[in-house]
Amino acid sequence: MTNASDVGNHEVGTVKWFSAKKGYGFILRENGEEIFCHFSNVVSDGFKTLHYNRKVEFDIGAGRNDGSVEAKNVKELPAEGDKKETSAEEEPPIA
């Protein structure tokens, strides 16, 4: 069971569901438990949302209710097949 002793842990999980309209959803932790995620804790440029079944990394932080926890600093991980952003050092030389 997710509890206050988990606060501070960094984890990877999978988006179970997320409603952009409601502004929240749940992430399935690797241990099989669900953790609440509010849109304000999503790290993203532009509109803050999460996509179904995408892998995410997050920190466990104190929740809005006494004794509860929620996902903080939530970042979607690149999906297989996503184009990787390259830095200038990784770009091929110009011929």
ABEGO torsion letter per residue (X at the ends): XBBAAABGBBBBBBBABBBAAAGBBBBBBAAGBBBBBBAAABBBBEBBBBBBGBBBBBBBBBBABBGBBBBBGBBBBBBBGBBBBBBAAABBBBX
